[in-house]
Amino acid sequence: MKRTFIKDLKVCEEEKVLLRGWVHKIRDLASVTFVMLRDKSGIIQLVCTKEQIKGLRLENSIEVTGMVRENEKALGGIEIEAEKIDMVGKVYYDKLPFEIQGYKTKVSLETQLDYRTMSLRIPKKKAIFKIQNEIEESFRRFFKENDFEEIHTPKIINSGTEGGSEMFTVDYFGRRAFLAQSPQFYKQMMVGAGFERVFEVGYAYRAELHNTYRHLNEYISLDVEIGFIKDEKDLMDIEENFLRYMFKHLKETCKEELKLYDTELPDELNIPRIPLSEAQEILLAEYGKKSPVGNIDNEGELLFAQYVKEKYNCDFVFLTEYPTAKRPMYAMECEDNPEITKSFDLIYKGLEITTGGQRIHDYEMLKGKMEGLGLDLEAFKFYLDTFKYGMPPHGGFAIGLERITKQVLDLSNIREAALFPRDMKRIEP
């Protein structure tokens, strides 16, 4: 008999089915015994005899054959009258590390992460990754439907690719190499290679000395790079269109998971675009908040998100026109003001989820910028040479997958949105 997933069960008298899953709950009453069976798709009630449940404990994995019965009082309106229960996976414990059965289990995040494969059995915790999976799926679908090609770029890189001290070093056959902070150079090179429009879903690594609710040292980056753009507004347009597509997709595929978090997604999305300097002035005037030079700190992002929500009724805001001194050397400068770049950040509910902008595409301009910063041109030769052969105007952006997941569900800590998070203190499980 072919296995049936719980989500596919239908009310049909006298239909025999084969189910597999874990014992979620046992209710042994005087006249009847119920077992709640949980598989990857849901939970169903089994009606059992006392003989059938002998030796069963919570979280045993079992195989069940039985008849589908209608029962309006049961979860989902149906139940299974068990004919045979086989234990296929034993349990070995004195006490579970924490309760699996309750949606509102109150356990410290550290304990949940220590017992990660157990915490992910909690339906509400597992729902995070169904939603995250569909965010990633919508990302792939949207960009493929818009003539983008998926690429996979190296994560072990030479010291010349990206500078800074916030890089992890690895021993590469006796040579010092680094884990990539982003696929930035490679996705630009792929535009120049004639792919024109590319995207990537891949890990990125930052050796940042942060231990906060919003930082990970290993995270998944959703990267996009587009050739033949007019300016950075084209990039903001396409990201805004993607977000509309993503929300529509989540509404269609994650109704039950979103309910677990009382999450309502917007029906419409029109994201305001505000220059950084104007945002800093608003923060000072409205909240007495002084911002660091050329940026907005975490508190400022939260306050400005509050302002945007009240004024524009939007959870998003594009901050634009970041200073040249605060952006990477490849950021395109504005023609009328070389102190400002054609770049942006996207803030979602007070958290930056995207950095992007137009890139310098002219070889001599990029070379001059590198020389002005005192960079070793030979170390960047593999990248810089691409710009000798007709590199078109281009730009792109990157979205942090864990960050956008966190903000969609209003999670309190980004580590909740990582299957096996890596931060300053955690390198296992």
C-alpha positions in Angstrom: 0.0 0.0 0.0 1.3 3.5 -0.9 1.8 5.8 2.0 -0.6 8.8 2.4 0.5 12.1 4.0 -1.8 13.5 6.6 -2.5 16.7 4.5 -3.8 14.5 1.7 -6.4 12.6 3.8 -10.0 13.1 2.7 -13.3 12.1 4.3 -14.1 8.8 2.6 -15.8 6.0 4.5 -14.2 2.6 4.4 -11.0 3.8 2.8 -7.9 2.1 4.2 -4.7 4.2 4.4 -1.1 3.8 5.3 0.3 6.5 7.5 3.8 7.1 8.9 5.0 9.6 11.5 5.7 10.3 15.2 3.6 9.9 18.3 2.7 13.4 19.1 0.3 12.8 22.0 -1.4 9.9 23.8 -4.7 10.2 25.5 -5.6 6.9 27.3 -9.2 7.3 28.5 -11.3 4.7 30.3 -13.4 3.8 27.3 -11.2 4.8 24.3 -7.6 5.6 23.5 -6.4 8.3 21.1 -3.0 8.8 19.6 -2.1 12.0 17.8 0.1 11.1 14.9 2.4 13.8 13.4 4.1 13.7 10.0 5.8 16.4 8.0 2.4 17.7 6.7 0.2 17.7 9.8 -1.4 16.0 12.7 -4.2 13.4 12.7 -6.1 11.6 15.5 -5.9 7.8 15.7 -8.6 5.8 17.5 -6.7 2.8 19.0 -7.2 -0.1 21.4 -5.2 -0.4 24.6 -3.4 -3.4 23.2 -2.3 -1.3 20.2 -0.6 1.4 22.3 1.3 -1.0 24.6 4.9 0.2 24.7 4.2 3.4 22.8 5.9 6.6 24.1 5.9 10.1 22.9 8.1 10.6 19.7 8.2 7.0 18.8 8.1 6.8 15.0 5.3 4.4 13.9 3.6 3.0 10.8 -0.2 2.8 10.9 -2.8 1.2 8.7 -6.4 2.1 9.3 -9.8 3.3 8.1 -10.6 7.0 7.5 -13.6 8.1 9.5 -15.5 11.4 9.6 -15.5 13.1 13.0 -16.4 16.7 13.3 -14.9 17.0 16.7 -11.5 15.7 15.6 -8.7 17.9 14.2 -9.4 18.4 10.5 -12.8 16.8 10.8 -11.5 13.2 10.3 -9.8 10.5 12.3 -8.2 7.1 11.6 -9.6 3.9 13.2 -6.3 2.1 13.6 -6.2 -1.5 12.5 -2.4 -2.1 12.9 0.4 0.0 14.5 4.0 -1.0 14.0 6.8 0.8 16.0 9.5 1.5 13.4 11.7 3.8 15.6 12.3 3.3 19.3 13.0 6.1 21.7 15.7 6.1 24.4 15.1 8.8 27.0 14.1 9.4 30.6 12.5 12.7 29.9 12.1 14.8 26.7 14.3 17.9 26.8 11.2 20.0 26.4 7.5 19.7 25.4 6.9 19.0 21.7 3.1 18.9 21.9 2.3 22.6 22.7 2.4 25.3 20.0 3.3 27.8 22.8 6.2 25.9 24.3 8.3 28.3 26.4 11.9 27.1 26.3 15.0 29.3 26.0 16.3 29.8 22.5 19.7 28.4 23.6 18.1 25.1 24.7 16.1 24.9 21.5 19.3 25.3 19.5 21.1 22.8 21.6 18.4 20.2 20.8 17.7 21.6 17.3 16.3 18.4 15.7 13.8 18.2 18.6 12.8 21.9 18.6 12.1 21.6 14.9 9.5 18.9 15.6 7.3 21.6 17.2 4.9 22.5 14.5 5.1 26.2 15.1 8.9 26.1 14.8 8.9 23.9 11.8 6.5 26.4 10.1 9.3 29.0 10.0 11.2 26.9 7.5 8.1 26.1 5.4 7.7 29.8 5.0 11.4 30.3 4.4 11.4 27.6 1.8 8.6 29.3 0.0 10.4 32.7 0.2 13.3 31.0 -1.6 11.0 29.3 -4.0 9.3 32.6 -4.9 12.7 34.2 -5.4 13.7 31.6 -7.9 10.4 31.6 -9.7 10.2 35.4 -10.0 13.6 35.9 -11.4 13.4 32.9 -13.8 10.1 34.2 -15.0 11.9 37.5 -15.7 14.7 36.0 -17.8 17.3 35.7 -15.1 19.7 32.7 -14.9 20.7 31.0 -11.7 24.5 30.8 -11.0 26.7 29.3 -8.3 29.9 31.2 -7.5 32.9 30.2 -5.4 32.8 30.4 -1.6 36.6 29.8 -1.2 38.3 32.9 -2.5 41.7 34.6 -2.9 42.7 37.4 -0.5 42.4 39.9 -3.3 38.7 39.5 -3.9 37.3 41.4 -0.9 39.2 43.4 1.6 38.6 44.0 5.3 39.3 42.1 8.5 35.8 40.6 8.7 36.7 37.5 6.8 37.2 33.9 7.8 40.5 32.3 6.8 41.0 28.8 5.6 44.0 26.6 4.9 43.8 25.9 1.1 46.5 23.3 0.4 49.0 25.4 2.3 47.9 28.7 1.0 45.7 31.2 3.0 42.3 31.6 1.5 39.0 33.2 2.7 35.4 32.4 2.9 33.4 34.8 0.6 31.5 37.6 2.2 29.3 37.8 -0.9 29.3 36.7 -4.6 29.7 40.4 -5.6 32.6 40.3 -8.0 31.5 37.0 -9.6 28.0 38.1 -10.3 29.2 41.2 -11.9 31.6 39.1 -14.0 28.7 36.9 -15.1 26.8 40.0 -16.3 30.0 40.8 -18.3 30.2 37.2 -19.6 27.0 37.8 -21.5 24.5 36.3 -19.0 23.1 39.8 -18.5 20.7 38.9 -15.7 21.7 36.5 -12.9 20.7 35.5 -9.5 22.2 33.2 -6.8 21.0 31.6 -3.5 24.1 30.8 -1.5 25.9 31.1 1.8 27.9 34.1 2.8 30.3 34.5 5.7 31.1 37.5 7.9 33.6 37.3 10.7 31.8 40.2 12.5 32.3 40.4 16.3 28.5 40.8 16.8 26.4 38.8 19.2 23.0 40.3 18.6 19.4 39.4 17.7 20.1 40.4 14.1 23.5 39.0 13.2 24.7 35.7 11.9 28.3 34.8 10.9 27.0 32.4 8.2 23.8 33.3 6.4 22.0 32.7 3.1 22.1 35.5 0.6 19.6 36.0 -2.2 21.7 37.8 -4.8 20.7 39.6 -8.0 22.7 41.4 -10.7 21.3 43.0 -13.8 22.9 44.4 -16.9 21.8 47.2 -19.2 20.1 49.2 -16.4 19.5 52.9 -16.6 20.2 53.6 -12.9 19.6 52.3 -9.4 15.8 53.1 -9.7 15.5 50.1 -12.0 16.9 47.9 -9.2 14.5 49.2 -6.6 11.6 48.7 -9.1 12.4 45.0 -9.6 13.0 44.3 -5.9 9.6 45.9 -5.1 8.0 43.8 -7.8 9.6 40.7 -6.3 8.3 41.5 -2.9 4.7 41.8 -4.3 5.2 38.4 -6.0 6.6 36.9 -2.8 3.7 38.0 -0.6 1.2 36.7 -3.1 3.1 33.4 -3.2 3.2 33.1 0.6 -0.5 33.7 0.9 -1.2 30.9 -1.5 1.3 28.4 -0.1 1.6 29.1 3.6 -1.9 29.9 4.9 -1.8 27.6 7.9 1.8 28.5 8.8 1.1 32.2 8.7 -1.9 31.7 11.0 0.4 30.2 13.7 2.2 33.5 13.9 -0.9 35.7 13.4 0.9 37.2 10.4 -1.0 39.3 7.9 0.8 40.1 4.7 0.1 43.3 2.7 -2.3 43.3 -0.2 -0.6 46.3 -1.8 3.0 47.5 -1.7 4.3 50.9 -2.6 7.6 51.5 -0.9 8.7 55.1 -0.3 12.2 56.1 -1.4 13.9 58.6 0.9 17.5 59.9 0.7 19.6 59.0 3.7 20.4 62.7 4.5 16.6 63.4 4.6 16.0 60.4 6.9 18.7 61.6 9.3 17.1 65.1 9.4 13.7 63.5 10.1 15.1 61.4 12.9 16.7 64.5 14.5 13.5 66.7 14.1 10.9 64.0 15.1 12.8 62.0 17.7 15.9 64.0 18.7 18.0 61.1 17.4 21.4 62.0 16.1 22.7 59.6 13.4 26.3 58.5 12.8 28.0 60.1 9.8 26.8 58.5 6.6 24.5 56.0 8.1 21.7 55.2 10.5 22.3 52.9 13.5 20.0 50.1 14.7 17.9 52.4 16.9 17.6 54.9 14.1 16.3 52.1 11.7 13.6 51.2 14.2 12.6 54.8 14.8 12.5 55.6 11.1 10.5 52.5 10.4 8.0 53.8 12.9 7.9 57.1 11.2 7.4 55.5 7.7 4.6 53.3 9.0 2.7 56.2 10.5 3.2 58.5 7.4 3.1 56.0 4.5 1.4 53.0 6.1 4.2 50.8 4.8 6.5 48.4 6.6 9.3 49.1 4.1 11.4 52.0 3.1 14.3 52.4 0.6 17.0 54.6 2.0 19.0 56.1 -1.0 22.0 58.2 -1.8 24.5 56.8 0.6 27.9 58.7 0.9 30.7 57.4 -1.3 32.9 57.1 1.7 30.5 54.5 3.2 30.1 52.3 0.2 32.4 49.8 -1.6 34.8 51.0 -4.3 32.6 49.6 -7.1 29.6 51.8 -6.1 28.6 54.2 -8.9 28.8 57.9 -7.9 26.2 60.4 -8.8 27.1 62.5 -11.8 26.2 65.8 -10.1 27.7 64.9 -6.8 30.6 62.4 -6.5 30.3 62.4 -2.8 27.0 60.5 -3.1 26.5 57.0 -4.6 23.6 55.5 -6.6 23.0 53.0 -3.9 20.3 52.0 -1.4 19.3 49.9 1.6 15.9 48.4 2.1 14.6 48.6 5.7 11.8 46.2 6.6 10.1 46.8 10.0 13.2 48.5 11.3 15.8 46.0 10.0 18.0 46.3 7.0 17.3 43.3 4.7 18.9 44.6 1.5 21.9 46.5 0.3 22.2 47.3 -3.4 23.0 49.9 -6.1 24.4 50.6 -9.5 28.0 49.6 -10.0 30.9 51.3 -11.9 31.0 49.7 -15.3 33.8 51.7 -17.0 37.2 50.1 -16.9 39.2 53.3 -16.5 36.8 54.7 -13.9 37.0 51.5 -11.8 40.8 51.3 -12.2 41.2 54.9 -11.1 38.9 54.3 -8.1 41.0 51.3 -7.1 44.3 53.2 -7.5 42.9 56.1 -5.5 42.2 53.8 -2.7 45.7 52.3 -2.8 44.5 48.8 -3.9 46.8 46.3 -5.5 45.5 46.1 -9.1 47.3 42.8 -9.7 45.3 41.2 -6.9 42.1 42.4 -8.6 43.2 41.5 -12.1 40.8 38.6 -12.6 37.9 41.0 -11.8 39.1 44.2 -13.4 40.0 42.6 -16.7 36.3 41.8 -17.3 35.6 45.5 -17.6 37.9 45.9 -20.6 35.5 44.3 -22.9 32.3 46.3 -23.1 30.8 45.9 -19.6 27.3 47.3 -19.8 25.8 49.6 -17.1 24.7 47.2 -14.3 23.8 46.9 -10.7 22.2 44.5 -8.2 21.3 43.8 -4.6 21.3 41.1 -2.0 18.6 40.1 0.4 19.4 38.2 3.7 17.1 35.1 3.7 17.1 34.7 7.4 16.5 38.4 8.0 13.5 38.6 5.6 12.1 35.4 7.2 12.5 37.0 10.7 10.7 40.1 9.7 7.8 38.4 7.9 7.0 36.5 11.1 8.2 39.1 13.6 10.6 36.6 15.2 12.5 38.0 18.2 15.9 36.6 17.1 17.4 35.9 13.7 18.8 32.6 14.9 15.2 31.3 15.0 15.2 31.6 11.2 18.4 29.6 10.7 18.2 25.8 10.7 21.6 25.4 12.4 22.8 28.9 13.2 26.4 29.9 13.3 27.3 32.9 15.5 30.2 33.9 17.7 29.6 31.2 20.3 27.9 28.4 18.3 29.5 26.1 15.9 27.4 23.0 16.7 25.1 21.2 16.2 
